[in-house]
């Protein structure tokens, strides 16, 4: 593995950072989250057209740039730095890979060009579970999270007029504004139950109720989706569970990169504050105890970034890829939480005020831990995937 970024990858970071510095200041981010969409739609269209951010992981024949997980993770790190509210994660990291993996040639031709340009945004609807559990990062990928074929979750039934969905799901990322919903639903009844993904276009389907929720982190909009005999189209014909498990290895580095970007920026803001805040006639950053704390945080962020880059480089639809991704995500979430907590403490009373940005990073850290963690479950399941506690033949087996 060559740890150095290529010129093209550096250009992705530079271009995106310059654009976000102009259009994603703290004031602009706070204004964007209060809009109906929950993000700046003009900036989103610009990100889709000029840097081609949304289409990084889309094949070139569908209008994308054909890059890999590492490039998408680099972009997520930059958006995480400014806590950019956008459909990047649910669209580019979740919806695009699933459409590519499960969609028929016709479905890919219909959906991927719009997703690549940003004209169409997507959301993954997973009833009764967290994202990391469904992706096989924090638990077994056996589909137990979806309920069973009798009740619970979202049920799908085939009628003379096509497929119909009934059920609901909460905490759907950007579910209130997405133009495409990928819904995990049961079909086949209790005896032959299996989980499939269904494509729902809310602007065309009937009986879809979407309610934007009040979230701890307002920069990451969430919604409750209610389906009441809603018409839907199966995404391909394959079982959704293997595709979701394969997605875990590539989605985890993107989630982790976003957390690392937020942690790095929170640390930068704390260092800047320590240089100007005076106590006893001198900047607090000149005190040895503060220096040591900031130095430790810097090392922690750099270690988490290295883990994320490796996980993005090694991303694959295998158990090993999921294990590496889960470990990187656990380290990134832990780092983000630690840095955000230290940032609030070193800022003192001003760190918890609404006017200061540090509280936004603290809320992001707390929200990410609840949505994508907990850290101990990510690490425990990674150990299981890696065979860390396999004592067959009288010895432990470590695959990583």
C-alpha positions as CSV (number, residue, x, y, z in Angstrom):
1,X,0.0,0.0,0.0
2,X,1.3,3.5,-1.0
3,X,0.2,5.8,1.8
4,X,0.8,8.9,-0.2
5,X,-2.2,10.5,-1.9
6,X,-2.1,10.9,-5.7
7,X,-2.2,14.3,-7.4
8,X,-5.8,13.6,-8.4
9,X,-6.8,12.8,-4.8
10,X,-5.0,15.9,-3.5
11,X,-6.9,17.9,-6.1
12,X,-10.2,16.6,-4.9
13,X,-9.4,17.7,-1.4
14,X,-8.1,21.1,-2.5
15,X,-11.0,21.9,-4.8
16,X,-13.6,20.9,-2.3
17,X,-12.1,22.7,0.6
18,X,-11.8,25.9,-1.3
19,X,-15.5,25.6,-2.4
20,X,-16.7,24.9,1.1
21,X,-14.7,27.8,2.6
22,X,-16.7,30.1,0.3
23,X,-20.1,28.6,0.6
24,X,-20.2,26.6,3.9
25,X,-19.3,29.0,6.7
26,X,-20.8,28.6,10.1
27,X,-23.5,31.2,9.3
28,X,-24.4,29.5,6.0
29,X,-24.5,26.1,7.5
30,X,-26.9,27.3,10.3
31,X,-29.1,28.9,7.7
32,X,-29.2,25.9,5.5
33,X,-30.4,23.5,8.2
34,X,-33.5,25.7,8.7
35,X,-34.6,25.4,5.1
36,X,-37.3,22.9,4.1
37,X,-34.7,20.6,2.5
38,X,-32.4,20.8,5.4
39,X,-29.4,21.7,3.2
40,X,-28.3,24.3,0.7
41,X,-29.8,23.0,-2.6
42,X,-27.8,25.5,-4.7
43,X,-24.5,24.3,-3.2
44,X,-25.5,20.7,-3.6
45,X,-26.1,21.2,-7.3
46,X,-22.8,22.9,-7.6
47,X,-21.0,20.0,-5.8
48,X,-22.7,17.7,-8.2
49,X,-21.7,19.6,-11.4
50,X,-18.4,21.4,-10.8
51,X,-16.2,19.1,-8.6
52,X,-18.3,16.1,-9.5
53,X,-18.5,15.2,-5.8
54,X,-21.7,13.2,-5.9
55,X,-20.6,11.0,-8.8
56,X,-17.2,10.1,-7.4
57,X,-18.2,6.5,-6.9
58,X,-20.4,6.2,-10.0
59,X,-19.2,4.4,-13.1
60,X,-18.2,6.7,-16.0
61,X,-20.8,5.2,-18.3
62,X,-23.5,6.5,-16.0
63,X,-22.1,10.0,-15.8
64,X,-19.8,9.6,-12.8
65,X,-16.0,9.8,-12.4
66,X,-15.4,6.1,-11.6
67,X,-13.3,6.7,-8.5
68,X,-13.2,4.5,-5.5
69,X,-13.9,4.4,-1.8
70,X,-10.8,6.4,-0.9
71,X,-11.8,9.4,-3.0
72,X,-15.3,9.4,-1.5
73,X,-13.8,9.2,2.0
74,X,-11.5,12.1,1.2
75,X,-14.5,14.1,0.1
76,X,-16.5,13.1,3.2
77,X,-13.6,14.2,5.4
78,X,-13.8,17.7,3.9
79,X,-17.6,17.9,4.3
80,X,-17.2,16.7,7.9
81,X,-14.8,19.5,8.7
82,X,-17.6,22.1,8.2
83,X,-20.4,19.8,9.3
84,X,-22.0,20.3,5.9
85,X,-25.6,19.3,5.8
86,X,-26.0,17.4,2.5
87,X,-27.4,14.2,1.1
88,X,-23.8,13.0,0.3
89,X,-23.7,10.1,2.8
90,X,-27.1,8.6,2.0
91,X,-26.8,9.2,-1.7
92,X,-23.2,8.5,-2.7
93,X,-22.2,6.1,0.0
94,X,-25.4,4.1,0.5
95,X,-27.8,4.5,-2.4
96,X,-25.4,4.4,-5.4
97,X,-23.6,1.2,-4.4
98,X,-26.9,-0.6,-3.8
99,X,-28.4,0.4,-7.1
100,X,-25.1,-0.6,-8.8
101,X,-25.1,-4.0,-7.1
102,X,-28.7,-5.0,-7.2
103,X,-30.4,-2.9,-9.9
104,X,-31.2,-4.3,-13.3
105,X,-29.5,-2.8,-16.3
106,X,-32.6,-0.7,-17.0
107,X,-32.8,0.5,-13.3
108,X,-29.1,1.4,-13.3
109,X,-29.5,3.4,-16.6
110,X,-32.6,5.2,-15.2
111,X,-31.3,6.0,-11.7
112,X,-27.5,6.3,-11.7
113,X,-27.1,9.3,-14.0
114,X,-29.5,11.4,-11.8
115,X,-27.7,10.2,-8.7
116,X,-24.3,11.1,-10.2
117,X,-25.3,14.6,-11.1
118,X,-27.0,15.3,-7.8
119,X,-30.4,15.9,-9.4
120,X,-31.7,12.8,-7.7
121,X,-30.9,12.2,-4.0
122,X,-31.4,8.9,-2.2
123,X,-32.1,7.5,1.2
124,X,-31.9,4.0,2.7
125,X,-34.9,3.0,4.7
126,X,-34.1,0.4,7.3
127,X,-36.9,-0.4,9.7
128,X,-36.1,-1.3,13.3
129,X,-32.4,-1.1,13.3
130,X,-29.3,1.1,13.1
131,X,-27.3,1.5,9.9
132,X,-24.2,-0.2,11.2
133,X,-26.2,-3.3,12.3
134,X,-27.9,-3.7,8.9
135,X,-24.5,-3.3,7.2
136,X,-23.0,-6.1,9.3
137,X,-20.6,-3.8,11.2
138,X,-22.1,-4.0,14.7
139,X,-23.8,-7.3,14.5
140,X,-24.3,-10.5,12.4
141,X,-25.7,-9.9,8.9
142,X,-28.5,-12.5,9.4
143,X,-31.4,-10.0,8.9
144,X,-32.8,-10.5,12.4
145,X,-33.0,-6.7,12.6
146,X,-35.8,-6.7,10.0
147,X,-38.3,-8.6,12.1
148,X,-40.0,-11.6,10.6
149,X,-42.5,-12.4,7.8
150,X,-45.6,-12.0,10.0
151,X,-45.3,-8.6,11.5
152,X,-42.8,-5.9,12.2
153,X,-40.6,-4.0,9.9
154,X,-41.9,-3.3,6.4
155,X,-44.0,-5.9,4.7
156,X,-44.2,-6.3,0.9
157,X,-47.0,-8.1,-0.9
158,X,-47.5,-8.7,-4.6
159,X,-50.9,-7.8,-6.1
160,X,-52.3,-7.7,-9.5
161,X,-51.3,-4.1,-9.8
162,X,-47.7,-4.7,-8.6
163,X,-45.9,-4.6,-5.3
164,X,-47.3,-2.9,-2.2
165,X,-45.4,-1.9,1.0
166,X,-46.8,-1.4,4.4
167,X,-44.9,-0.3,7.5
168,X,-42.7,2.4,8.8
169,X,-39.1,3.3,9.8
170,X,-37.5,6.0,11.8
171,X,-34.2,7.9,11.8
172,X,-33.9,7.7,8.0
173,X,-31.0,10.0,7.0
174,X,-32.3,12.7,4.6
175,X,-35.5,10.7,4.2
176,X,-37.7,13.8,4.3
177,X,-36.2,15.2,1.1
178,X,-34.8,12.3,-0.9
179,X,-36.2,11.7,-4.4
180,X,-35.5,8.0,-4.2
181,X,-36.2,5.7,-1.2
182,X,-34.6,2.2,-1.0
183,X,-36.8,0.3,1.4
184,X,-35.8,-2.9,3.0
185,X,-39.0,-5.0,3.2
186,X,-40.1,-8.6,3.8
187,X,-41.7,-10.7,1.1
188,X,-42.7,-14.3,0.8
189,X,-44.7,-14.7,4.0
190,X,-43.5,-16.3,7.2
191,X,-42.4,-19.7,5.8
192,X,-40.3,-18.3,2.9
193,X,-39.5,-14.9,4.2
194,X,-36.7,-12.9,2.7
195,X,-35.6,-9.3,2.7
196,X,-35.6,-7.4,-0.6
197,X,-34.9,-3.7,-1.4
198,X,-37.7,-1.8,-3.1
199,X,-37.4,1.5,-5.0
200,X,-40.0,4.1,-4.0
201,X,-40.3,7.5,-5.7
202,X,-42.2,9.6,-3.2
203,X,-43.1,12.2,-5.8
204,X,-44.8,9.5,-7.9
205,X,-46.0,6.9,-5.3
206,X,-49.1,7.4,-3.1
207,X,-49.5,6.8,0.6
208,X,-46.0,7.9,1.6
209,X,-45.8,10.1,4.7
210,X,-42.5,11.7,5.5
211,X,-41.9,13.6,8.7
212,X,-38.7,15.4,9.5
213,X,-37.6,14.7,13.1
214,X,-36.1,17.0,15.6
215,X,-32.6,15.6,15.8
216,X,-29.8,16.2,18.4
217,X,-27.5,17.1,15.5
218,X,-29.5,19.4,13.2
219,X,-26.8,19.3,10.6
220,X,-27.7,15.7,9.9
221,X,-31.4,15.7,9.1
222,X,-33.5,12.6,9.9
223,X,-37.0,11.6,9.1
224,X,-39.7,9.0,9.9
225,X,-41.1,7.2,6.8
226,X,-44.6,5.8,6.9
227,X,-45.8,3.5,4.1
228,X,-49.4,2.6,3.8
229,X,-50.1,0.3,0.9
230,X,-47.5,2.1,-1.1
231,X,-46.7,1.0,-4.7
232,X,-43.0,0.1,-5.2
233,X,-40.6,-1.6,-7.6
234,X,-38.2,-4.3,-6.5
235,X,-34.6,-3.3,-6.9
236,X,-33.4,-6.2,-9.1
237,X,-34.3,-9.7,-7.9
238,X,-31.5,-10.5,-5.5
239,X,-31.7,-10.8,-1.7
240,X,-30.8,-7.5,0.0
241,X,-28.9,-8.9,3.0
242,X,-25.7,-10.0,1.1
243,X,-25.7,-6.6,-0.7
244,X,-26.1,-4.7,2.6
245,X,-23.3,-6.8,4.2
246,X,-21.0,-6.1,1.2
247,X,-21.8,-2.4,1.5
248,X,-20.5,-2.3,5.1
249,X,-16.8,-2.5,4.0
250,X,-17.1,0.6,1.8
251,X,-19.6,2.7,3.8
252,X,-17.7,2.4,7.1
253,X,-14.6,4.3,5.9
254,X,-16.9,7.1,4.5
255,X,-18.7,7.4,7.9
256,X,-15.4,7.3,9.7
257,X,-13.8,9.9,7.4
258,X,-16.6,12.3,8.1
259,X,-16.0,11.9,11.9
260,X,-12.3,12.4,11.5
261,X,-12.8,15.6,9.5
262,X,-15.1,17.0,12.2
263,X,-12.6,16.0,14.9
264,X,-9.7,17.7,13.1
265,X,-11.6,20.9,12.7
266,X,-12.8,21.0,16.3
267,X,-9.1,20.5,17.3
268,X,-8.0,23.4,15.0
269,X,-10.6,25.7,16.6
270,X,-9.5,24.7,20.1
271,X,-5.8,25.4,19.2
272,X,-6.8,28.8,17.8
273,X,-8.7,29.7,20.9
274,X,-5.9,28.5,23.2
275,X,-3.6,31.0,21.4
276,X,-5.7,34.1,22.2
277,X,-7.5,33.2,25.4
278,X,-5.5,34.7,28.3
279,X,-5.4,33.5,31.9
280,X,-3.1,35.0,34.5
281,X,-1.7,37.4,31.9
282,X,-0.7,34.8,29.3
283,X,-2.4,32.7,26.6
284,X,-3.7,29.4,28.0
285,X,-2.0,27.6,25.2
286,X,1.4,28.5,26.8
287,X,0.7,26.3,29.8
288,X,2.4,22.9,29.7
289,X,-0.7,21.0,30.8
290,X,-2.8,22.5,27.9
291,X,0.1,21.9,25.4
292,X,0.2,18.2,26.4
293,X,-3.6,17.8,26.1
294,X,-3.6,19.4,22.6
295,X,-0.6,17.3,21.5
296,X,-2.3,14.1,22.6
297,X,-5.4,15.1,20.7
298,X,-3.3,15.8,17.6
299,X,-1.8,12.3,17.7
300,X,-5.2,10.7,18.3
301,X,-6.6,12.5,15.2
302,X,-3.7,11.5,13.0
303,X,-4.0,7.9,14.1
304,X,-7.7,7.8,13.3
305,X,-7.1,9.4,9.9
306,X,-4.5,6.7,9.1
307,X,-7.0,4.0,10.1
308,X,-9.6,5.5,7.9
309,X,-7.4,5.7,4.9
310,X,-6.3,2.1,5.3
311,X,-9.9,1.0,5.6
312,X,-10.9,2.9,2.5
313,X,-7.9,1.4,0.6
314,X,-8.8,-2.1,1.8
315,X,-12.6,-1.7,1.3
316,X,-14.1,-4.9,-0.1
317,X,-17.3,-6.9,0.1
318,X,-15.8,-9.4,2.4
319,X,-15.8,-10.1,6.1
320,X,-12.3,-8.9,6.4
321,X,-13.3,-5.6,4.7
322,X,-16.1,-5.1,7.1
323,X,-13.9,-5.9,10.1
324,X,-11.3,-3.3,9.0
325,X,-14.1,-0.8,8.3
326,X,-15.7,-1.4,11.7
327,X,-12.4,-0.9,13.5
328,X,-11.7,2.3,11.6
329,X,-15.2,3.6,12.4
330,X,-14.9,2.7,16.1
331,X,-11.6,4.6,16.3
332,X,-13.0,7.6,14.4
333,X,-16.1,7.8,16.6
334,X,-14.0,7.5,19.7
335,X,-11.6,10.2,18.5
336,X,-14.4,12.5,17.5
337,X,-16.1,12.2,20.9
338,X,-12.8,12.7,22.8
339,X,-11.8,15.8,20.8
340,X,-15.2,17.3,21.0
341,X,-15.3,16.8,24.8
342,X,-11.9,18.3,25.3
343,X,-12.8,21.2,23.0
344,X,-15.8,22.1,25.1
345,X,-13.7,21.9,28.3
346,X,-10.8,24.0,26.9
347,X,-13.2,26.7,25.6
348,X,-14.7,27.0,29.1
349,X,-18.2,28.4,29.5
350,X,-18.4,29.8,25.9
351,X,-18.0,26.3,24.5
352,X,-21.6,25.3,25.5
353,X,-23.3,28.5,24.2
354,X,-25.5,28.4,21.1
355,X,-23.5,31.1,19.4
356,X,-20.2,29.2,19.4
357,X,-19.5,26.4,16.9
358,X,-17.9,24.0,19.3
359,X,-21.3,22.9,20.6
360,X,-22.2,21.9,17.0
361,X,-19.2,19.5,16.9
362,X,-20.1,18.2,20.3
363,X,-23.6,17.4,19.1
364,X,-22.3,15.8,16.0
365,X,-20.0,13.5,18.1
366,X,-22.9,12.5,20.4
367,X,-25.3,11.9,17.5
368,X,-22.8,9.8,15.5
369,X,-22.1,7.6,18.6
370,X,-25.8,7.0,18.9
371,X,-26.5,6.4,15.2
372,X,-23.3,4.5,14.1
373,X,-22.0,3.0,17.3
374,X,-21.6,2.1,20.1
375,X,-17.9,1.7,19.8
376,X,-17.6,-1.4,21.9
377,X,-20.1,-3.3,19.6
378,X,-18.2,-2.3,16.5
379,X,-14.9,-3.6,18.0
380,X,-16.5,-6.7,19.4
381,X,-18.1,-7.7,16.0
382,X,-14.8,-6.8,14.2
383,X,-13.1,-9.3,16.5
384,X,-15.6,-12.0,15.6
385,X,-15.3,-11.3,11.9
386,X,-11.5,-11.5,12.2
387,X,-11.6,-14.7,14.1
388,X,-9.7,-13.1,16.9
389,X,-11.2,-15.5,19.5
390,X,-11.1,-18.6,17.3
391,X,-9.3,-21.2,19.4
392,X,-9.5,-24.1,17.0
393,X,-6.4,-26.3,16.9
394,X,-5.5,-24.9,20.3
395,X,-4.5,-21.4,19.3
396,X,-6.0,-18.0,18.5
397,X,-6.4,-17.0,14.8
398,X,-6.0,-13.4,13.8
399,X,-6.9,-12.6,10.2
400,X,-6.4,-8.9,10.2
